[in-house]
Amino acid sequence: MNYIFANWKMYLNFDETMILTNRLLDESFSENVSIGLFPNTLAVSEVEKALRDTSFSLGAQTVNWIPKGAYTGETSALFFKNINCDYALVGHSERRYIFGETNDDIRKKLEACLDIGLAPVLCIGETKEDHSEGKVKYRLKKQLMKAMDGLDIGDNDFFIAYEPVWAVGTGVPCMPVDVDDVHGWVAQEIKQYTDKKIPILYGGSVNVDNVVSYVSLDTVSGVLVGGATTKMRTFLPLIRAVESI
């Protein structure tokens, strides 16, 4: 099984989101791929209605760890679970480096998701500076430790997405050999935190031309993709490419 998680970020407005969702629903897909859609919060409820009784999964792009309260502009993990979301992105690089989310914030979000049965997708990745200074595994080790040390995953599904910050939205993807190395290292690193088999996805300038080079690796369980999933003309060929493996 290969996972294709489509993070639509803030690329699509409500109408564009629904048009793309319905066009996807007109297609048939192989059972060897699991497709998850992560629309803008404004559209999540309507997308959920459209996806009922289909093989698609639904996710939140970010969550707040407080269930309810006076937190203007926020949407809790509980609220997303209440409308049948399956997944939630936690610690995406844009949340960390644009909006200033800390490792402590990310830990609280993970705990909130797990408490209510919303499967978190923990995003980790090094910056360009980390990469150039040879601190890739140092940065990832720190992020994993802060997120997972003592974390009770229980019977919940849990995902990790390796997204090197310098590759996200830049058109400069990580080389498959380097992805293979990092994913293999992450798989060994997380054994100190859990006995569960954790799917590890790759994200960062993934497109139809390179997706097969990632998902054919034994260490890669799928991809988390942004811009290439926001248009049918690029998303559908990407899915077909993964199906062909």
C-alpha positions as a Markdown table, in Angstrom:
| # | Residue | x | y | z |
|---|---|---|---|---|
| 1 | Met | 0.0 | 0.0 | 0.0 |
| 2 | Asn | 1.3 | 3.4 | -1.0 |
| 3 | Tyr | -0.2 | 6.5 | 0.6 |
| 4 | Ile | -0.8 | 9.7 | -1.4 |
| 5 | Phe | -1.6 | 12.6 | 0.9 |
| 6 | Ala | -2.6 | 15.7 | -0.9 |
| 7 | Asn | -2.0 | 18.9 | 1.1 |
| 8 | Trp | -4.0 | 21.6 | -0.7 |
| 9 | Lys | -2.7 | 24.3 | 1.7 |
| 10 | Met | -4.3 | 27.6 | 0.8 |
| 11 | Tyr | -4.0 | 27.1 | -2.9 |
| 12 | Leu | -7.7 | 26.4 | -3.5 |
| 13 | Asn | -10.8 | 28.4 | -2.5 |
| 14 | Phe | -14.1 | 26.7 | -1.6 |
| 15 | Asp | -15.4 | 26.3 | -5.1 |
| 16 | Glu | -12.1 | 25.2 | -6.6 |
| 17 | Thr | -11.8 | 22.6 | -3.8 |
| 18 | Met | -15.2 | 21.1 | -4.5 |
| 19 | Ile | -14.6 | 21.1 | -8.3 |
| 20 | Leu | -11.4 | 19.2 | -7.8 |
| 21 | Thr | -12.9 | 16.8 | -5.3 |
| 22 | Asn | -15.8 | 15.9 | -7.5 |
| 23 | Arg | -13.5 | 15.4 | -10.5 |
| 24 | Leu | -11.5 | 12.9 | -8.5 |
| 25 | Leu | -14.6 | 11.1 | -7.5 |
| 26 | Asp | -15.4 | 10.6 | -11.2 |
| 27 | Glu | -12.3 | 8.4 | -11.5 |
| 28 | Ser | -11.6 | 4.9 | -10.4 |
| 29 | Phe | -8.4 | 4.1 | -8.5 |
| 30 | Ser | -6.5 | 0.9 | -7.6 |
| 31 | Glu | -6.7 | -0.6 | -4.2 |
| 32 | Asn | -2.9 | -0.4 | -3.9 |
| 33 | Val | -3.1 | 3.3 | -3.2 |
| 34 | Ser | -4.7 | 5.1 | -0.3 |
| 35 | Ile | -5.5 | 8.7 | -1.2 |
| 36 | Gly | -6.0 | 11.3 | 1.6 |
| 37 | Leu | -7.2 | 14.9 | 0.9 |
| 38 | Phe | -6.2 | 17.8 | 3.2 |
| 39 | Pro | -8.4 | 20.8 | 2.1 |
| 40 | Asn | -8.6 | 24.2 | 3.5 |
| 41 | Thr | -10.5 | 24.3 | 6.8 |
| 42 | Leu | -13.4 | 26.3 | 5.2 |
| 43 | Ala | -14.1 | 23.3 | 2.9 |
| 44 | Val | -13.4 | 20.3 | 5.1 |
| 45 | Ser | -17.1 | 19.7 | 6.1 |
| 46 | Glu | -18.3 | 19.8 | 2.5 |
| 47 | Val | -15.5 | 17.6 | 1.3 |
| 48 | Glu | -16.4 | 15.1 | 4.0 |
| 49 | Lys | -19.9 | 14.9 | 2.7 |
| 50 | Ala | -18.6 | 14.3 | -0.8 |
| 51 | Leu | -16.2 | 11.6 | 0.3 |
| 52 | Arg | -18.7 | 9.5 | 2.3 |
| 53 | Asp | -18.9 | 5.9 | 1.2 |
| 54 | Thr | -15.8 | 6.3 | -1.0 |
| 55 | Ser | -12.2 | 5.0 | -0.6 |
| 56 | Phe | -10.8 | 8.5 | 0.0 |
| 57 | Ser | -9.6 | 9.7 | 3.4 |
| 58 | Leu | -9.9 | 13.2 | 4.8 |
| 59 | Gly | -7.4 | 15.2 | 6.8 |
| 60 | Ala | -6.9 | 18.5 | 8.6 |
| 61 | Gln | -3.9 | 20.7 | 7.7 |
| 62 | Thr | -3.4 | 21.7 | 11.3 |
| 63 | Val | -5.3 | 21.5 | 14.6 |
| 64 | Asn | -5.4 | 23.1 | 18.0 |
| 65 | Trp | -4.9 | 21.0 | 21.1 |
| 66 | Ile | -7.6 | 22.6 | 23.2 |
| 67 | Pro | -11.0 | 20.9 | 22.6 |
| 68 | Lys | -13.2 | 24.0 | 23.1 |
| 69 | Gly | -12.8 | 27.5 | 24.4 |
| 70 | Ala | -12.1 | 31.2 | 23.7 |
| 71 | Tyr | -9.4 | 30.7 | 21.0 |
| 72 | Thr | -10.5 | 33.0 | 18.2 |
| 73 | Gly | -9.6 | 31.6 | 14.7 |
| 74 | Glu | -8.6 | 28.2 | 15.9 |
| 75 | Thr | -10.1 | 24.8 | 15.1 |
| 76 | Ser | -9.6 | 21.9 | 17.5 |
| 77 | Ala | -8.6 | 18.3 | 16.8 |
| 78 | Leu | -11.8 | 17.3 | 18.4 |
| 79 | Phe | -13.9 | 19.4 | 15.9 |
| 80 | Phe | -12.1 | 17.8 | 13.0 |
| 81 | Lys | -12.7 | 14.3 | 14.5 |
| 82 | Asn | -16.4 | 15.2 | 15.0 |
| 83 | Ile | -16.8 | 15.7 | 11.2 |
| 84 | Asn | -15.1 | 12.4 | 10.4 |
| 85 | Cys | -11.6 | 13.5 | 9.6 |
| 86 | Asp | -9.2 | 10.6 | 9.5 |
| 87 | Tyr | -5.8 | 12.4 | 9.7 |
| 88 | Ala | -4.2 | 15.6 | 10.8 |
| 89 | Leu | -0.9 | 17.1 | 9.7 |
| 90 | Val | 1.2 | 18.1 | 12.8 |
| 91 | Gly | 4.3 | 20.2 | 12.6 |
| 92 | His | 4.4 | 20.9 | 8.9 |
| 93 | Ser | 7.4 | 23.0 | 8.0 |
| 94 | Glu | 5.2 | 26.0 | 7.1 |
| 95 | Arg | 3.6 | 25.8 | 10.5 |
| 96 | Arg | 7.0 | 25.6 | 12.2 |
| 97 | Tyr | 8.9 | 28.2 | 10.3 |
| 98 | Ile | 6.2 | 30.7 | 9.1 |
| 99 | Phe | 3.8 | 30.5 | 12.1 |
| 100 | Gly | 6.4 | 29.8 | 14.8 |
| 101 | Glu | 5.0 | 26.5 | 16.1 |
| 102 | Thr | 7.4 | 25.1 | 18.7 |
| 103 | Asn | 8.3 | 21.5 | 19.5 |
| 104 | Asp | 6.1 | 21.8 | 22.6 |
| 105 | Asp | 3.1 | 23.0 | 20.5 |
| 106 | Ile | 3.6 | 20.0 | 18.2 |
| 107 | Arg | 3.8 | 17.6 | 21.2 |
| 108 | Lys | 0.5 | 18.9 | 22.5 |
| 109 | Lys | -1.2 | 18.6 | 19.1 |
| 110 | Leu | 0.0 | 15.0 | 18.8 |
| 111 | Glu | -1.4 | 14.2 | 22.2 |
| 112 | Ala | -4.7 | 15.8 | 21.4 |
| 113 | Cys | -5.0 | 13.8 | 18.1 |
| 114 | Leu | -4.2 | 10.5 | 19.8 |
| 115 | Asp | -6.6 | 11.1 | 22.7 |
| 116 | Ile | -9.5 | 11.3 | 20.3 |
| 117 | Gly | -8.4 | 8.8 | 17.6 |
| 118 | Leu | -7.4 | 11.2 | 14.9 |
| 119 | Ala | -4.3 | 9.8 | 13.2 |
| 120 | Pro | -1.4 | 12.3 | 13.3 |
| 121 | Val | 1.0 | 12.8 | 10.4 |
| 122 | Leu | 4.1 | 14.1 | 12.2 |
| 123 | Cys | 6.1 | 16.3 | 9.8 |
| 124 | Ile | 9.9 | 16.5 | 10.3 |
| 125 | Gly | 12.6 | 18.1 | 8.3 |
| 126 | Glu | 15.8 | 20.0 | 8.3 |
| 127 | Thr | 16.4 | 23.6 | 7.1 |
| 128 | Lys | 18.8 | 24.5 | 4.3 |
| 129 | Glu | 21.3 | 25.6 | 6.9 |
| 130 | Asp | 21.1 | 22.3 | 8.7 |
| 131 | His | 21.5 | 20.5 | 5.4 |
| 132 | Ser | 24.6 | 22.5 | 4.4 |
| 133 | Glu | 26.2 | 22.1 | 7.8 |
| 134 | Gly | 25.7 | 18.3 | 7.9 |
| 135 | Lys | 23.1 | 18.5 | 10.7 |
| 136 | Val | 20.3 | 16.6 | 9.0 |
| 137 | Lys | 20.1 | 13.8 | 11.5 |
| 138 | Tyr | 20.8 | 16.0 | 14.4 |
| 139 | Arg | 17.8 | 18.2 | 13.6 |
| 140 | Leu | 15.5 | 15.2 | 12.9 |
| 141 | Lys | 16.7 | 13.4 | 16.1 |
| 142 | Lys | 15.7 | 16.4 | 18.1 |
| 143 | Gln | 12.3 | 16.8 | 16.5 |
| 144 | Leu | 11.5 | 13.1 | 16.9 |
| 145 | Met | 12.6 | 13.1 | 20.6 |
| 146 | Lys | 10.5 | 16.1 | 21.5 |
| 147 | Ala | 7.5 | 14.7 | 19.7 |
| 148 | Met | 7.7 | 11.0 | 20.6 |
| 149 | Asp | 9.5 | 10.5 | 23.9 |
| 150 | Gly | 7.0 | 9.0 | 26.2 |
| 151 | Leu | 4.1 | 9.5 | 23.8 |
| 152 | Asp | 1.4 | 6.9 | 24.1 |
| 153 | Ile | 0.4 | 5.9 | 20.6 |
| 154 | Gly | -1.7 | 3.0 | 21.7 |
| 155 | Asp | -3.7 | 1.4 | 18.9 |
| 156 | Asn | -3.9 | 4.6 | 16.9 |
| 157 | Asp | -2.6 | 5.0 | 13.4 |
| 158 | Phe | 0.5 | 7.2 | 13.3 |
| 159 | Phe | 2.5 | 8.5 | 10.3 |
| 160 | Ile | 5.7 | 10.4 | 9.9 |
| 161 | Ala | 6.4 | 12.6 | 6.9 |
| 162 | Tyr | 10.0 | 13.6 | 6.1 |
| 163 | Glu | 9.9 | 17.0 | 4.4 |
| 164 | Pro | 13.3 | 18.7 | 4.1 |
| 165 | Val | 12.4 | 22.4 | 4.4 |
| 166 | Trp | 14.7 | 23.4 | 1.6 |
| 167 | Ala | 12.8 | 21.1 | -0.8 |
| 168 | Val | 9.2 | 22.1 | 0.1 |
| 169 | Gly | 7.7 | 24.3 | -2.7 |
| 170 | Thr | 11.1 | 25.1 | -4.1 |
| 171 | Gly | 11.2 | 22.7 | -7.1 |
| 172 | Val | 14.4 | 21.3 | -5.7 |
| 173 | Pro | 13.5 | 17.7 | -4.5 |
| 174 | Cys | 15.7 | 15.6 | -2.3 |
| 175 | Met | 17.6 | 12.9 | -4.2 |
| 176 | Pro | 16.1 | 9.4 | -3.8 |
| 177 | Val | 19.3 | 8.0 | -2.5 |
| 178 | Asp | 19.3 | 10.6 | 0.3 |
| 179 | Val | 15.6 | 10.0 | 1.0 |
| 180 | Asp | 16.3 | 6.3 | 1.3 |
| 181 | Asp | 19.1 | 7.0 | 3.8 |
| 182 | Val | 17.1 | 9.3 | 5.9 |
| 183 | His | 14.0 | 7.1 | 5.9 |
| 184 | Gly | 16.0 | 4.1 | 6.9 |
| 185 | Trp | 17.6 | 6.0 | 9.7 |
| 186 | Val | 14.2 | 7.4 | 10.9 |
| 187 | Ala | 12.7 | 3.9 | 10.9 |
| 188 | Gln | 15.6 | 2.7 | 13.2 |
| 189 | Glu | 15.4 | 5.9 | 15.4 |
| 190 | Ile | 11.7 | 5.6 | 16.2 |
| 191 | Lys | 12.1 | 2.0 | 17.5 |
| 192 | Gln | 13.2 | 3.5 | 20.8 |
| 193 | Tyr | 9.8 | 5.2 | 21.1 |
| 194 | Thr | 7.4 | 2.6 | 19.8 |
| 195 | Asp | 7.1 | -1.0 | 18.7 |
| 196 | Lys | 4.5 | -0.1 | 16.0 |
| 197 | Lys | 5.3 | -0.2 | 12.3 |
| 198 | Ile | 5.1 | 3.5 | 11.4 |
| 199 | Pro | 4.6 | 4.5 | 7.7 |
| 200 | Ile | 7.1 | 7.1 | 6.7 |
| 201 | Leu | 6.2 | 9.4 | 3.8 |
| 202 | Tyr | 8.3 | 11.7 | 1.8 |
| 203 | Gly | 7.3 | 15.3 | 0.9 |
| 204 | Gly | 9.2 | 18.1 | -0.9 |
| 205 | Ser | 8.7 | 19.1 | -4.6 |
| 206 | Val | 7.1 | 15.7 | -5.4 |
| 207 | Asn | 5.6 | 15.5 | -8.9 |
| 208 | Val | 4.7 | 13.0 | -11.6 |
| 209 | Asp | 8.3 | 12.9 | -12.9 |
| 210 | Asn | 9.9 | 11.9 | -9.7 |
| 211 | Val | 7.2 | 10.2 | -7.6 |
| 212 | Val | 8.0 | 6.7 | -8.7 |
| 213 | Ser | 11.6 | 7.2 | -7.7 |
| 214 | Tyr | 10.5 | 7.7 | -4.2 |
| 215 | Val | 7.6 | 5.3 | -3.7 |
| 216 | Ser | 9.6 | 2.4 | -5.3 |
| 217 | Leu | 12.0 | 2.6 | -2.3 |
| 218 | Asp | 11.4 | 0.0 | 0.4 |
| 219 | Thr | 11.9 | 2.7 | 3.0 |
| 220 | Val | 9.1 | 4.9 | 1.7 |
| 221 | Ser | 5.4 | 4.2 | 2.4 |
| 222 | Gly | 4.0 | 7.1 | 0.3 |
| 223 | Val | 4.2 | 10.8 | -0.4 |
| 224 | Leu | 2.8 | 14.0 | 1.1 |
| 225 | Val | 2.4 | 16.4 | -1.9 |
| 226 | Gly | 1.4 | 20.0 | -2.2 |
| 227 | Gly | 1.2 | 22.0 | -5.4 |
| 228 | Ala | 1.2 | 19.1 | -7.8 |
| 229 | Thr | -2.1 | 17.8 | -6.3 |
| 230 | Thr | -4.0 | 21.1 | -6.7 |
| 231 | Lys | -4.8 | 20.6 | -10.4 |
| 232 | Met | -6.4 | 17.6 | -12.0 |
| 233 | Arg | -3.9 | 17.7 | -14.9 |
| 234 | Thr | -1.0 | 17.1 | -12.5 |
| 235 | Phe | -2.6 | 15.2 | -9.7 |
| 236 | Leu | -4.3 | 12.4 | -11.7 |
| 237 | Pro | -1.0 | 11.4 | -13.6 |
| 238 | Leu | 0.8 | 11.4 | -10.3 |
| 239 | Ile | -1.7 | 8.9 | -8.9 |
| 240 | Arg | -1.6 | 6.8 | -12.0 |
| 241 | Ala | 2.2 | 6.7 | -11.8 |
| 242 | Val | 2.0 | 5.4 | -8.2 |
| 243 | Glu | -0.6 | 2.9 | -9.2 |
| 244 | Ser | 1.7 | 1.5 | -11.8 |
| 245 | Ile | 4.3 | 0.2 | -9.3 |
